[in-house]
């Protein structure tokens, strides 16, 4: 979510000193990478979106499958893109660009290098333009290790960027080269919203493409990514409003507009985007028997995000139901270690903590850790908060001790593991867990009436959360500015409460919890007109809620 500038201004130097954390590569929304060939045959589907890039082939059908593969590649659905490129290669074994497509999609499969080799063998049959693309895909895997887990996004190698620049220079009418270059150049933003190197140029390239082709699905997709974590997410709204309609059978395309909407106080639209995406993914899973967590795309990420949005709208039952559905979706052999299973656990925990369902946390609603070592630590975190919330401070300290021991154990374990995708996801969670001791201690101190110590501790928690960088959904289960504001209200520190809640709204425009807390602080400070305005905004934000915060 957005940076909370008021609270965070005093610690901007921390964020600026940690550029690698400003927008974490591992947590950018993307589909799983291809690690093996599909046994299913590609089929043409108009709902996958339209791209027209003429390649050298004598087969109209091969051209059609190539175009479909390219459209899917632009929507980060590498699994289906790979199938389409493979089909194009079967229809025309001499089509060099079909091999290029396989190499672009099958990034973690031995077929990637085989496809590059085959494409080079077919160079005599390729145009000069196509030869540059084949050189580019070879360059994509040269030099520094490419961040292939993100489709080349946020981690493209320098040789790849230079190869794309050459295509753009020699073929100025080639929108595809501009789009791939824009994607390769994106490096996100610092936590204060300052664009990192390459991001401004990427946006310029995307604007150039949209000026020529206002319905290019990739330009809209990448514009959402290029703007969502910066100071002006509203610049991505025009793209968010159309992208899903350009590829309505691609779950990721239907999902992505929500990334913009959550930053511009369009929570209902975000919920609709994620609900629609979930329906598309469910239909795909139902109709494709070989589908795995990998093939279905980021279903778990999408529904987790949906659950989070419901949480911001005060829809506890819907938020919990969404998380539990992810757990139900993995109750079959082979799925327990999947991304979906992990997202489900985190989603349920986030919801219970966000709504302060202390009894439910302690009475069995919280899932077990299953195969995920880090989730055992998250269980201790939630249980410590529940104990503190119910006034059992001794129990809270006991669970805090268990939590810190578990964090140390898991960190030691992961330091010895290879960076496989599952381990990488859990290592990311380890960084988020570093915030938890400060969060828990601040709540214990507040319960003890130690106001100064509690406020100092919660500010430290905010600093630690900043270090996590940008991710969606946020890595930490609750916005620490809101936690700090509520803590300040409980301590009757009204000026600090106002400051914290305003910062929370800078981060998450339209947050009902923040508006209600801000109203309470403003009322106590004698700012009656401002308090009435904040309350009206709370009522609007909470219009679909099933939880009455005013009685808490």
Secondary structure, DSSP 8 states (H G I E B T S, - for coil): ----HHHHGGGHHHHHT-GGGSB-GGGSS------S--SS-----GGG-------S-S-HHHHHHHHHHHHHHHTT-HHHHHHHHHHHHHH-TT-HHHHHHHHHH-TTSHHHHHHHHHHHHTGGGS-HHHHHHHHHHHHHTSSS---GGGTTTTT--HHHHHHHHHHHHH-TT-HHHHHHHHHHH---B-TTS-B-TTHHHHHHHHHHHHHH-TT-HHHHHHHHHHHTTSS-GGGGHHHHHHHHHHSTT-HHHHHHHHHHHTTTT-HHHHHHHHHHHHHHHHHHHHH-TT--TTTT-SHHHHHHHHHHHHHHTT-HHHHHHHHHHHHHTT-STT-TTSHHHHHHHHHHHHHHHHTT-HHHHHTT-S---TT-HHHHHHHHHHHHHHHHHTT-HHHHHHHHHHHHHHHHHHHHHHTTS---HHHHHHHHHHHHHHHHHHHHHHHHHHHTT-HHHHHHHHHHHHHHHHTT-B-SS-SSSS-HHHHHHHHHHHTT-HHHHHHHHHHHHHHSTT-HHHHHHHHHHHHHTT-HHHHHHHHHHHHHHTTT-SS-GGG-
